């Protein structure tokens, strides 16, 4: 499990959203789901249960992601 924070503004999921975390990790959405939600530096939790899922604070559910960096 990874706990971190978005580096800057988060505008929700758009289908292929790239999220940079404050620790330098970069993750990209790989599951299509659209949901707008603006937050500044929200906390995130990434779990790995057969695939990585990112739950962003304030969002109703986790989304599948893959690590780019």
C-alpha positions as CSV (number, residue, x, y, z in Angstrom):
1,X,0.0,0.0,0.0
2,X,1.3,3.5,-0.9
3,X,0.0,6.6,0.8
4,X,1.0,9.9,-0.6
5,X,-0.5,13.2,-1.9
6,X,-1.1,14.7,-5.3
7,X,1.5,17.3,-6.3
8,X,-0.8,20.2,-7.1
9,X,-4.3,20.4,-8.4
10,X,-6.5,17.3,-9.1
11,X,-9.4,17.8,-11.4
12,X,-10.9,14.3,-11.3
13,X,-10.7,11.3,-13.7
14,X,-11.0,11.9,-17.5
15,X,-10.2,8.4,-18.9
16,X,-6.4,8.6,-19.2
17,X,-5.6,11.1,-16.4
18,X,-1.9,11.3,-15.3
19,X,-1.3,12.0,-11.6
20,X,2.0,13.2,-10.2
21,X,2.6,12.6,-6.5
22,X,4.7,14.7,-4.1
23,X,7.3,11.9,-3.8
24,X,7.9,12.0,-7.6
25,X,5.9,9.0,-8.6
26,X,3.7,9.3,-11.7
27,X,0.6,7.2,-12.3
28,X,-1.8,7.0,-15.2
29,X,-5.4,6.0,-15.2
30,X,-6.0,2.7,-17.2
31,X,-9.6,2.1,-16.4
32,X,-12.1,4.4,-18.2
33,X,-14.2,6.4,-15.7
34,X,-15.1,10.0,-15.8
35,X,-15.8,12.0,-12.6
36,X,-15.0,15.7,-12.1
37,X,-13.8,16.7,-8.7
38,X,-11.5,19.6,-8.0
39,X,-9.1,19.3,-5.0
40,X,-5.7,20.9,-4.2
41,X,-3.1,18.3,-3.1
42,X,-5.6,15.6,-2.0
43,X,-4.3,12.5,-0.2
44,X,-4.1,9.3,-2.2
45,X,-4.0,5.6,-1.3
46,X,-2.7,3.1,-3.9
47,X,-3.4,-0.6,-3.3
48,X,-2.2,-3.6,-5.2
49,X,-4.7,-6.5,-5.2
50,X,-4.0,-8.1,-8.6
51,X,-3.7,-4.6,-10.1
52,X,-3.0,-1.1,-8.7
53,X,-6.0,1.0,-7.7
54,X,-5.8,4.7,-6.6
55,X,-8.3,6.2,-4.3
56,X,-8.1,10.0,-4.2
57,X,-9.5,11.8,-1.2
58,X,-13.0,13.1,-1.9
59,X,-13.7,10.6,-4.8
60,X,-16.4,8.0,-4.5
61,X,-14.3,5.1,-5.6
62,X,-10.8,3.8,-6.5
63,X,-9.6,3.7,-10.2
64,X,-7.2,1.2,-11.8
65,X,-3.8,2.9,-12.5
66,X,-0.3,1.9,-13.8
67,X,3.0,3.5,-12.7
68,X,4.8,5.5,-15.3
69,X,7.6,6.7,-13.1
